[in-house]
Amino acid sequence: MTTDGRPHRPRQLPRRRTGRPPARPGHPTPPAVLLNAKHWHAQLSQLTGTRRGYEALESAGLDVKPDTLIKWLSDPEYNVRRSYRDLIHTAYENVAIVPADPIPDHVKNGQFEISGLVKTGADERERGNRRAAPLRIDGSRGDWSDIEALWLAGDLRDDDFEVRFIEDVIVADIGEGTDGWEFSGSSYSVELR
């Protein structure tokens, strides 16, 4: 379900991740851990790992080009202006102080339409075009608890969301099936209806 051109890892069902403990309320959340980073580079690395971190950087007023961020992240000794370091530090503190808003009900209860290459058993076709309707997923049938726990903790990364969405929302709606299914394409679009 990546739309940024990253190689997509095919998923075949039935398959579950069992080695990872579920996110649980009451455990130390990443914002508490974030305050341990002192250097601007470590703070920026952690902030750019989550959507919430990017939002905090934007709210703090950090307005730089993506190539600049890449240069900063690739070299901890890069000479960053003090004003930028102050903005990074402000954003870093704001992530720890300001709790995330819960995932809106219209998202958890929404209808998702997935367009892209979908394989079910021996049938593999491009969904969401003139020949085949998009794959429709009813979000209200899913278990959003793990996704929401990671979201509220400020630690929901794109890869985590992709895995959790497939396992906890898509599987809950269409089932695992005997033929199995997988997303074997390189990019997908997902629309919330």
C-alpha positions in Angstrom: 0.0 0.0 0.0 2.9 2.3 -0.4 2.4 5.2 -2.8 5.9 6.6 -2.7 7.5 4.0 -5.0 9.0 1.9 -2.2 9.1 -1.8 -3.0 6.0 -3.4 -1.6 6.3 -6.6 0.5 3.7 -9.0 -0.7 1.4 -10.4 2.0 -0.1 -13.8 1.7 -2.7 -14.9 4.1 -3.3 -16.7 6.4 -0.3 -15.3 8.2 0.0 -13.4 11.4 2.9 -11.7 13.2 3.2 -13.3 16.6 6.6 -12.3 17.8 5.7 -8.6 18.4 3.9 -7.8 21.7 0.9 -5.6 21.2 1.1 -1.9 22.1 -0.5 -1.6 25.5 -1.6 1.5 27.4 0.3 2.0 30.6 3.7 1.2 29.1 6.1 4.2 28.8 5.2 6.0 25.6 7.7 7.2 23.1 7.2 10.9 24.1 8.6 10.1 27.5 11.5 8.4 25.8 11.9 11.3 23.4 13.0 13.6 26.2 16.2 11.5 26.7 17.7 12.7 23.4 19.8 15.8 23.9 21.5 16.4 20.6 19.6 18.2 17.8 20.4 15.3 15.4 18.9 12.6 17.7 15.8 14.8 18.2 15.4 15.4 14.5 15.8 11.7 13.8 13.1 10.7 16.2 10.8 13.5 15.0 11.0 12.5 11.4 10.2 8.9 12.2 6.5 9.7 12.8 3.8 11.8 11.2 3.2 13.5 14.5 6.8 14.5 14.6 6.6 16.1 11.2 3.5 18.0 12.3 5.4 19.2 15.4 8.3 20.4 13.2 5.8 22.2 11.0 4.0 23.8 13.9 7.3 25.0 15.4 8.0 26.8 12.1 10.7 24.6 10.6 10.3 25.2 6.9 13.1 23.5 5.0 13.3 21.5 1.7 13.3 17.7 1.9 16.9 17.6 0.6 18.0 19.8 3.5 16.4 17.4 5.9 18.2 14.5 4.2 21.6 16.3 4.5 20.9 17.1 8.2 19.9 13.5 9.0 22.8 11.9 7.1 25.5 13.8 9.1 25.2 14.5 12.8 28.1 17.0 12.6 26.4 19.0 9.9 26.5 22.8 10.7 22.9 23.7 11.4 22.0 27.2 12.3 21.2 27.8 15.9 17.7 29.1 15.0 17.0 25.8 13.3 18.3 23.8 16.2 16.0 25.8 18.5 13.0 25.0 16.3 13.9 21.3 16.3 14.2 21.4 20.1 10.8 23.2 20.5 9.1 20.7 18.2 10.7 17.9 20.2 9.4 19.2 23.5 5.9 19.8 22.0 5.6 16.2 20.9 6.2 15.1 24.5 3.8 17.6 26.0 0.9 17.7 23.5 -1.1 14.5 23.4 -2.3 13.2 20.0 -5.9 13.5 19.1 -7.7 10.2 18.9 -8.3 8.7 15.5 -11.6 10.1 14.3 -14.6 7.9 14.2 -15.2 8.6 10.5 -11.8 7.0 9.8 -12.4 3.9 12.0 -15.9 3.5 10.6 -15.1 4.5 7.0 -15.2 2.6 3.8 -11.8 2.2 2.2 -11.3 1.7 -1.6 -7.9 0.2 -2.5 -6.7 0.5 -6.1 -3.7 -1.5 -7.4 -2.6 -5.0 -8.1 -4.4 -7.5 -5.9 -4.1 -11.3 -6.1 -6.7 -13.7 -4.8 -5.8 -17.3 -5.4 -4.9 -17.6 -9.1 -6.8 -14.3 -10.0 -4.4 -11.4 -10.2 -5.7 -8.1 -11.5 -5.4 -4.4 -11.3 -8.2 -3.1 -9.1 -9.8 0.3 -9.3 -10.0 0.8 -13.1 -12.7 0.3 -15.8 -12.3 -3.5 -15.7 -12.4 -4.1 -12.0 -13.8 -2.2 -9.0 -11.4 -1.2 -6.2 -11.1 -3.6 -3.3 -13.6 -2.3 -0.8 -12.9 -2.6 2.9 -15.3 -1.8 5.7 -13.3 -0.1 8.5 -16.0 -0.6 11.1 -15.3 -4.3 11.1 -11.7 -3.8 12.0 -9.9 -3.9 15.3 -8.3 -0.4 15.6 -6.9 -0.9 19.1 -3.2 -1.5 18.2 -3.2 1.2 15.5 -4.8 3.7 18.0 -2.4 2.8 20.8 0.6 3.5 18.5 -1.1 6.6 17.2 -1.8 8.1 20.6 1.8 7.2 21.7 3.1 9.2 18.8 4.9 6.1 17.4 2.8 5.1 14.4 5.3 4.6 11.6 4.1 4.0 8.0 5.3 0.4 8.0 3.6 -0.3 11.3 0.4 1.2 10.0 0.6 -0.8 6.8 1.1 -4.1 8.6 -1.6 -3.4 11.3 -4.1 -2.1 8.7 -3.7 -5.3 6.7 -3.9 -7.6 9.7 -6.4 -5.8 11.9 -8.7 -4.1 9.4 -8.6 -5.8 6.0 -8.4 -9.4 7.4 -11.3 -8.5 9.8 -13.5 -7.5 6.9 -12.7 -9.9 4.1 -11.2 -12.8 6.1 -8.2 -14.8 5.5 -9.8 -17.2 3.0 -8.6 -20.5 1.8 -7.0 -19.2 -1.4 -5.1 -16.4 0.3 -4.6 -13.0 -1.1 -1.7 -10.6 -1.5 -0.9 -7.1 -2.6 1.8 -7.9 -5.1 2.1 -4.5 -6.9 4.5 -1.7 -6.2 2.1 1.1 -5.4 -1.5 1.5 -4.3 -3.9 4.3 -3.7 -6.3 4.1 -0.7 -9.3 6.4 -0.6 -11.5 6.9 2.5 -15.2 7.1 1.6 
